[in-house]
Amino acid sequence: MPKSFAEKINKAKLLVEAMRNNKETLPKPLTEEFIEDLAKKADLAAELNSVQEKLKADLKTQTARLDTLRKEIDVHYADAKKRIKLDFARERWVEFGFDDKR
């Protein structure tokens, strides 16, 4: 059995081609309609797999961008929090969203 989905699609296309070349000798259930249905499904699966792979690549790119942005926010937040804690009385920290004791 093929390991990857792309291999399954390629195996299905190879099967379709072989069935088309030997349709006169195929058993009854393997009609022209059956062959064409499998061919259409294999083509659609290949197309959808291609779209899915592109989306996965885009998602990886977006995830990397988001991770970088999160790190930058964490650094800025920590810098601002440290500065506010130095310059404002503890009682005012709550208005900045800090409920720290120190």
C-alpha positions as CSV (number, residue, x, y, z in Angstrom):
1,M,0.0,0.0,0.0
2,P,1.4,3.5,-0.8
3,K,2.7,5.4,2.1
4,S,1.7,9.0,1.3
5,F,-1.4,10.5,0.0
6,A,0.4,11.7,-3.1
7,E,1.6,8.1,-3.8
8,K,-2.0,6.9,-3.4
9,I,-3.1,9.4,-6.0
10,N,-0.3,8.4,-8.4
11,K,-1.2,4.7,-7.9
12,A,-4.8,5.4,-8.6
13,K,-3.9,7.3,-11.8
14,L,-1.7,4.4,-12.9
15,L,-4.5,2.0,-12.3
16,V,-6.9,4.1,-14.3
17,E,-4.5,4.3,-17.2
18,A,-4.0,0.5,-17.1
19,M,-7.7,-0.1,-16.9
20,R,-8.3,2.2,-19.9
21,N,-5.7,0.3,-21.9
22,N,-7.2,-3.1,-21.0
23,K,-11.0,-2.2,-20.7
24,E,-12.0,-5.0,-23.2
25,T,-10.6,-7.7,-20.9
26,L,-11.7,-6.2,-17.5
27,P,-14.3,-8.0,-15.4
28,K,-17.9,-6.7,-15.7
29,P,-18.0,-4.4,-12.6
30,L,-15.0,-2.4,-13.9
31,T,-17.0,-0.5,-16.6
32,E,-16.0,2.6,-18.4
33,E,-18.2,4.6,-16.0
34,F,-16.3,3.1,-13.0
35,I,-12.9,3.9,-14.6
36,E,-14.0,7.5,-15.4
37,D,-15.3,8.0,-11.9
38,L,-12.0,6.8,-10.4
39,A,-10.1,9.1,-12.8
40,K,-12.2,12.1,-11.8
41,K,-11.8,11.4,-8.1
42,A,-8.0,10.9,-8.5
43,D,-7.7,14.2,-10.4
44,L,-9.8,16.1,-7.8
45,A,-7.8,14.5,-4.9
46,A,-4.6,15.7,-6.6
47,E,-5.9,19.2,-7.0
48,L,-7.2,19.4,-3.4
49,N,-4.0,17.9,-2.1
50,S,-2.0,20.6,-3.9
51,V,-4.2,23.3,-2.4
52,Q,-3.9,21.7,1.1
53,E,-0.1,21.6,0.8
54,K,0.0,25.3,-0.1
55,L,-2.2,26.1,2.8
56,K,0.1,24.2,5.1
57,A,3.1,26.1,3.8
58,D,1.2,29.4,4.3
59,L,0.2,28.4,7.8
60,K,3.8,27.6,8.7
61,T,4.8,31.1,7.4
62,Q,2.1,32.8,9.4
63,T,2.8,30.8,12.5
64,A,6.5,31.9,12.3
65,R,5.5,35.5,11.9
66,L,3.0,35.3,14.8
67,D,5.7,33.7,17.1
68,T,8.1,36.5,16.3
69,L,5.4,39.1,17.0
70,R,4.5,37.4,20.3
71,K,8.1,37.4,21.4
72,E,8.4,41.1,20.5
73,I,5.2,41.9,22.5
74,D,6.5,39.9,25.5
75,V,9.8,42.0,25.5
76,H,7.9,45.3,25.1
77,Y,5.4,44.3,27.8
78,A,8.2,43.3,30.2
79,D,10.1,46.6,29.5
80,A,6.9,48.7,30.0
81,K,5.9,46.8,33.2
82,K,9.4,47.2,34.7
83,R,9.4,50.9,33.9
84,I,5.9,51.5,35.3
85,K,6.7,49.6,38.5
86,L,9.8,51.8,39.0
87,D,8.0,55.1,38.3
88,F,4.5,54.6,39.8
89,A,3.3,53.7,43.3
90,R,2.2,50.2,43.9
91,E,-1.4,51.3,44.4
92,R,-1.5,52.6,40.8
93,W,-0.2,49.3,39.2
94,V,-3.8,47.9,39.1
95,E,-4.8,50.6,36.6
96,F,-2.0,49.2,34.3
97,G,-3.3,45.7,34.8
98,F,-0.7,44.5,37.3
99,D,-1.7,42.8,40.4
100,D,1.8,42.1,41.6
101,K,2.7,42.4,45.2
102,R,6.2,43.7,44.5
